[in-house]
Amino acid sequence: MTSDAVIIDGYIDEPACLGVPPYISPYVRYMAGVLTEHGYSIRYATIDQVREEPSLLASFNDAAVVVMIAGTTVPGRYLGGAPATLTEIRQIGMQMRSPASVIGGPIVFGYAGQGGRKAIKEEGLGFDLTLTGSPAAALDAWLNGGEPAGSPDYRQIDHWSVSGSGVIRQHPSFPHIMIELETATGCPRAVTGGCSFCTEPFYGMPEYRSIDGCADEVAALHRAGARHFRLGRQPDLIAYGAGGGEFPEPRPDLIRELFTSIRDAAPDLKTLHIDNINPGTIAHHEEASRAALEAIVDLHTPGDVAAFGMETADPAVMEANNLKAYPDEVFRAIRIVNEVGARRRDGVPELLPGLNFIIGLSGETERTFALNEEFLKEVLDAGLMVRRVNIRQVMPFEGTPAYEDNTLGMHESRFRQFKEHVRKHFDHPMLKLVFPAGTILREVIIEAEGSPSYGRPMGSYPILAGIPLRLPAGTVMDVVVVSHGMRSLTALPYPVDLNHLPAGALQWLPGIGKKRARSITAKRGYRNLEEFRADFGITPLDAAFVFRLP
């Protein structure tokens, strides 16, 4: 028997194809801190590592304690990782023979394999005990001889987040991992019950983490090698530290101080992005919200996304589910974020809104989908930019109003039509607007080798780029956009090496195509742009070309 503790990470906060790149959640880091402070050395493995090497599980049985974090609250499809399934969770629980096996995380609220289904609280997962409440606090209480239950306490979390920071080095994608920083728990709209489907009101009114606590964690993570950060784990970032009320007025001074402290703690960070912003806050406090957004744009890194939980453009559904903002308020919030953040730095917009739609809520009718489509057309016709539209079916949890009052399964055909409509008539033209041909994406990390290979830059909701070359996973390169799909781009290595790229890659250049690509490969040995133009004229990407000679 050893003094090791094992953490099995089966949790993903966002669908990776729509959300963040590979990351290690606050849950895991806090629990690593608890275990470290109790004298354990930590072994960490993701569920993907267990899938690829099942023999790992047997090696975990010599550990003094095995902790699994599992569950998800956001349904979706995944790239480069998927959360542990219920079957996998049970198999792991039953195979653990260490003195103690423990499970915690969103799984305690319930489990559903996909959106459009109720999350059911499951029994018989095979683990010795289940952590309830805050997983880290519950783990600490149990290790101290008490019951495995606990409430969040940021004074404790500030310590655990520092002592557990080194676990990030064991992530298989390190150092290319996103570190999500928690700034608050709870929701200011809990006073009215919050949105019908949301679990955040379970935590009550907001409790905000201190700026010093956040900065100390960032400094420790930075020392451990972290360079990519996202301020997530809260329903509304610009309400950070704000006063009371359902829509508290933002405090731009605190937002600026928070971002400055993070910059000071990690002076050579590469990514500093955000997550959720409540469009209702912007609608109720336009001036203060604009100032808070300007503070973010001054101190973040470009390519950032403010995720708006719009949920619906149908006022009847909004009222039936106590949602955050009416369609006209969301439209105004989109415009304000564009006014502050649509300007480009290093070729990409600073900060754009993202829109979340939820299907299956109470009050939904066939008309709801038409209103959603009309709203998106108005955004496109106005020339406003939106980084992405996420459409998902509600996954109601026990204890939320949506658990009993919903329209699950009533509009399946119209739901599929709506998704297809958005991809064709909104996403495709919007990608051309946000990432026009010739846009350079810096430090794209290849996650899936193939033909094409797929990769993304680090960031909040980063764009997926298909590169028509076979590239090893983990390759990092700058690329230039050459074509647009509905939710992804086609790109080539930047600068475009006309003298060496194969015809199958060159054919993607605007104005080239298969026939001219073959001609380029037959004639190449070009020394400069003038020689190339003499044969093929001017192309839209001339500035991206390079003429490396053997």
Long-range contacts (C-beta under 8 A, 24 or more apart in sequence): 1-62, 1-64, 1-99, 2-41, 2-62, 2-63, 2-64, 3-39, 3-40, 3-41, 3-64, 4-40, 4-41, 4-42, 4-43, 4-62, 4-63, 4-64, 5-35, 5-40, 5-41, 5-42, 5-43, 5-63, 5-64, 5-65, 5-66, 5-67, 6-42, 6-43, 6-44, 6-45, 6-60, 6-63, 6-65, 6-66, 6-67, 6-98, 7-31, 7-32, 7-35, 7-42, 7-43, 7-44, 7-45, 7-67, 7-68, 7-69, 7-167, 8-45, 8-46, 8-47, 8-50, 8-60, 8-66, 8-67, 8-68, 8-69, 8-92, 9-44, 9-45, 9-46, 9-47, 9-68, 9-69, 10-46, 10-47, 10-68, 10-69, 10-70, 10-71, 10-83, 10-84, 10-88, 10-89, 10-92, 10-105, 11-69, 11-70, 11-71, 11-72, 11-83, 11-84, 11-105, 11-106, 12-72, 12-78, 12-81, 12-82, 12-83, 13-72, 13-73, 13-74, 13-180, 13-232, 14-74, 14-76, 15-74, 15-75, 15-76, 15-77, 15-78, 16-78, 16-79, 16-80, 16-81, 17-76, 17-77, 17-78, 17-79, 17-464, 17-487, 18-76, 18-388, 18-390, 18-461, 19-74, 19-76, 19-461, 20-178, 20-180, 20-230, 20-232, 20-459, 20-460, 20-461, 20-462, 21-80, 21-173, 21-176, 21-177, 21-178, 21-228, 21-445, 21-447, 21-456, 21-458, 21-459, 21-462, 22-80, 22-81, 22-171, 22-172, 22-173, 22-176, 22-177, 22-178, 22-447, 23-177, 23-178, 23-179, 23-180, 23-230, 24-167, 24-168, 24-171, 24-177, 24-179, 25-69, 25-180, 26-161, 26-180, 26-181, 26-182, 26-233, 27-69, 27-104, 27-105, 27-135, 27-136, 28-69, 28-164, 28-167, 29-160, 29-161, 29-164, 29-165, 29-167, 29-168, 30-135, 30-136, 30-157, 30-160, 30-161, 30-164, 31-67, 31-69, 31-104, 31-135, 31-136, 31-139, 31-160, 31-164, 32-160, 32-163, 32-164, 32-166, 32-167, 33-136, 33-159, 33-160, 33-161, 33-162, 33-163, 33-164, 33-165, 34-136, 34-139, 34-140, 34-143, 34-160, 34-164, 35-65, 35-67, 35-139, 35-143, 35-164, 36-163, 36-164, 36-166, 37-159, 37-160, 37-163, 38-140, 38-143, 40-64, 40-65, 42-164, 42-166, 42-167, 42-170, 43-170, 44-167, 44-170, 44-171, 45-170, 46-81, 46-171, 46-172, 47-81, 47-82, 47-83, 47-84, 47-88, 48-81, 48-82, 48-172, 49-172, 50-88, 50-92, 51-88, 57-92, 57-95, 57-96, 58-95, 60-96, 60-98, 61-96, 61-97, 61-98, 62-98, 63-98, 64-98, 64-99, 64-100, 65-98, 65-99, 65-100, 65-101, 65-102, 66-96, 66-98, 66-100, 66-101, 66-102, 67-101, 67-102, 67-103, 67-104, 67-139, 68-92, 68-93, 68-101, 68-102, 68-103, 68-104, 68-105, 68-127, 69-103, 69-104, 69-105, 69-135, 70-103, 70-104, 70-105, 70-106, 70-107, 71-105, 71-106, 71-107, 71-108, 71-109, 71-111, 72-106, 73-106, 73-109, 73-199, 73-395, 73-397, 74-392, 74-395, 75-112, 75-114, 75-115, 75-116, 75-392, 75-393, 75-395, 76-115, 76-390, 76-392, 79-447, 79-448, 79-454, 79-464, 80-447, 80-448, 85-113, 86-111, 86-113, 86-122, 89-125, 89-126, 90-124, 90-125, 90-126, 91-126, 92-126, 93-125, 93-126, 93-127, 94-126, 95-126, 96-126, 96-127, 100-128, 100-129, 101-126, 101-127, 101-128, 101-129, 102-127, 102-128, 102-129, 102-130, 102-131, 102-139, 102-142, 102-148, 103-127, 103-129, 103-130, 103-131, 104-130, 104-131, 104-132, 104-135, 104-138, 104-139, 105-131, 105-135, 106-199, 108-132, 109-199, 109-202, 109-397, 109-398, 109-399, 110-397, 110-398, 112-395, 114-393, 114-395, 115-360, 115-392, 115-393, 115-394, 115-395, 116-359, 116-360, 116-393, 116-394, 116-395, 116-408, 116-409, 117-395, 117-408, 118-395, 118-396, 118-397, 118-398, 118-403, 118-408, 119-395, 119-396, 119-397, 119-398, 120-398, 121-398, 136-160, 152-185, 152-203, 152-207, 154-207, 154-209, 154-210, 154-213, 157-182, 157-209, 157-213, 158-209, 158-210, 158-212, 158-213, 158-216, 158-217, 161-213, 161-216, 161-217, 161-220, 162-216, 162-217, 162-220, 165-217, 165-220, 165-221, 165-223, 165-224, 165-226, 166-224, 168-221, 168-224, 168-225, 168-226, 169-224, 169-225, 174-225, 175-225, 175-226, 175-227, 176-228, 176-445, 176-458, 176-474, 176-476, 177-226, 177-228, 178-228, 178-229, 178-230, 178-271, 178-458, 178-459, 179-221, 179-226, 179-228, 179-229, 179-230, 180-229, 180-230, 180-231, 180-232, 180-233, 180-275, 181-214, 181-217, 181-218, 181-229, 181-230, 181-231, 181-232, 181-233, 181-262, 182-209, 182-232, 182-233, 182-234, 183-208, 183-209, 183-214, 183-231, 183-233, 183-234, 183-237, 183-240, 183-258, 184-208, 184-209, 184-233, 184-234, 184-240, 185-233, 185-234, 187-235, 187-236, 188-236, 188-239, 188-242, 188-244, 188-245, 188-246, 188-247, 188-248, 189-235, 189-246, 189-247, 189-322, 189-324, 191-246, 192-246, 192-322, 193-322, 193-401, 194-322, 195-309, 195-311, 195-321, 195-322, 195-323, 195-324, 196-320, 196-321, 196-322, 196-323, 196-361, 196-362, 196-400, 196-401, 196-402, 196-405, 197-321, 197-358, 197-361, 197-394, 197-395, 197-396, 197-397, 197-400, 197-401, 197-402, 198-235, 198-400, 199-397, 199-399, 199-400, 200-235, 202-399, 206-234, 206-239, 208-240, 208-241, 211-254, 211-257, 211-258, 211-261, 212-261, 214-258, 214-261, 214-262, 215-261, 215-262, 215-264, 215-265, 216-265, 218-261, 218-262, 218-265, 218-266, 219-265, 219-266, 221-266, 222-265, 222-266, 222-269, 226-266, 227-266, 227-268, 227-269, 227-270, 227-271, 228-269, 228-270, 228-271, 228-458, 229-262, 229-266, 229-269, 229-271, 229-272, 229-273, 230-271, 230-272, 230-273, 230-274, 230-275, 230-460, 231-258, 231-272, 231-273, 231-274, 231-275, 232-274, 232-275, 232-276, 232-460, 233-275, 234-275, 234-276, 235-276, 235-278, 235-309, 236-276, 236-277, 236-278, 236-281, 237-274, 237-275, 237-276, 237-277, 237-296, 237-306, 238-277, 238-278, 238-281, 238-282, 238-289, 238-292, 238-293, 238-296, 239-278, 239-281, 247-278, 247-280, 247-281, 247-284, 247-285, 248-281, 249-284, 249-285, 249-288, 250-281, 250-285, 250-288, 250-289, 250-291, 250-292, 251-288, 251-292, 252-288, 252-291, 252-292, 252-294, 252-295, 255-292, 255-295, 255-296, 256-295, 256-298, 256-299, 259-295, 259-296, 259-298, 259-299, 259-300, 260-299, 263-299, 269-301, 270-301, 270-443, 270-458, 271-301, 271-458, 271-459, 272-299, 272-300, 272-301, 273-300, 273-301, 273-303, 273-304, 273-305, 273-459, 273-460, 274-300, 274-304, 274-305, 274-306, 274-351, 274-460, 275-305, 275-307, 275-460, 276-306, 276-307, 276-309, 277-306, 277-307, 277-308, 277-337, 277-353, 278-308, 278-309, 278-324, 278-325, 279-308, 279-309, 279-310, 279-324, 279-325, 279-329, 279-330, 279-333, 279-334, 279-353, 280-324, 280-325, 280-329, 282-329, 282-332, 282-333, 282-336, 282-337, 283-325, 283-329, 283-330, 283-332, 283-333, 286-332, 286-336, 289-333, 289-336, 290-336, 290-339, 290-340, 293-336, 293-337, 293-340, 293-341, 293-351, 294-340, 296-351, 297-340, 297-341, 297-350, 297-351, 300-350, 300-351, 301-459, 302-344, 302-345, 302-346, 302-348, 302-349, 302-350, 302-351, 303-348, 303-349, 303-350, 303-457, 303-459, 303-462, 304-341, 304-350, 304-351, 304-352, 304-459, 304-460, 305-351, 305-352, 305-353, 305-354, 305-387, 305-388, 305-459, 305-460, 305-461, 306-337, 306-341, 306-351, 306-352, 306-353, 306-354, 307-353, 307-354, 307-356, 307-390, 307-460, 307-461, 308-333, 308-334, 308-353, 308-354, 308-355, 308-356, 309-356, 310-355, 310-356, 310-357, 311-356, 311-357, 311-358, 311-361, 312-357, 312-358, 312-361, 312-364, 312-368, 312-371, 312-372, 313-368, 313-371, 313-372, 313-374, 313-375, 314-363, 314-364, 314-365, 314-367, 314-368, 314-371, 314-372, 316-363, 316-365, 316-368, 317-361, 317-362, 317-363, 317-364, 317-368, 319-363, 320-361, 320-362, 320-363, 321-361, 321-362, 321-363, 321-401, 321-402, 322-401, 327-371, 327-375, 330-355, 330-375, 331-375, 331-378, 331-379, 334-379, 334-384, 334-386, 335-382, 335-384, 338-384, 338-385, 342-385, 346-440, 346-442, 347-439, 347-440, 347-441, 348-435, 348-439, 348-441, 349-385, 349-387, 349-434, 352-385, 352-386, 352-387, 352-434, 353-386, 353-387, 354-386, 354-387, 354-388, 354-389, 354-390, 354-461, 355-386, 355-388, 355-389, 355-390, 356-390, 356-392, 357-389, 357-390, 357-391, 357-392, 358-392, 358-393, 358-394, 359-391, 359-392, 359-393, 359-394, 359-411, 359-415, 359-418, 360-393, 360-394, 360-406, 360-407, 360-408, 360-409, 360-410, 360-411, 360-415, 361-394, 361-402, 361-406, 361-407, 362-401, 362-402, 362-405, 362-406, 362-407, 363-407, 364-407, 364-410, 364-411, 365-411, 366-411, 366-414, 368-411, 369-411, 369-414, 369-415, 369-417, 369-418, 372-418, 373-418, 373-421, 373-422, 373-425, 376-422, 376-425, 376-426, 377-425, 377-426, 379-426, 380-426, 380-429, 380-430, 383-433, 385-430, 385-433, 385-434, 386-430, 386-434, 387-434, 387-461, 388-427, 388-461, 388-487, 389-422, 389-426, 389-427, 391-418, 391-419, 391-422, 423-486, 423-487, 424-486, 427-486, 427-487, 428-484, 428-485, 428-486, 431-463, 431-484, 431-485, 431-486, 431-487, 431-489, 432-484, 435-463, 435-481, 435-484, 435-489, 436-481, 437-481, 437-482, 437-483, 437-484, 437-510, 437-540, 437-541, 438-480, 438-481, 438-540, 438-541, 438-543, 438-544, 439-480, 439-481, 440-478, 440-479, 440-480, 440-481, 440-494, 440-544, 441-465, 441-478, 441-479, 441-480, 441-481, 441-489, 441-491, 442-478, 443-476, 443-477, 443-478, 444-476, 444-477, 444-478, 444-479, 444-491, 445-474, 445-475, 445-476, 446-471, 446-472, 446-473, 446-474, 446-475, 446-476, 446-477, 447-473, 448-473, 449-473, 452-490, 454-488, 455-479, 463-488, 463-489, 464-488, 464-489, 465-489, 465-490, 465-491, 466-490, 466-491, 467-491, 467-492, 467-493, 468-492, 468-504, 468-505, 468-508, 469-493, 469-501, 469-502, 469-505, 480-541, 480-544, 482-508, 482-509, 482-510, 482-541, 483-508, 483-510, 494-544, 495-544, 495-545, 495-546, 496-541, 496-544, 496-545, 496-546, 497-546, 497-547, 497-548, 498-524, 498-526, 498-532, 498-545, 498-546, 498-547, 499-524, 499-525, 499-526, 499-547, 499-548, 499-549, 499-550, 500-548, 509-539, 509-541, 510-539, 510-540, 510-541, 511-539, 511-540, 512-536, 512-539, 525-549
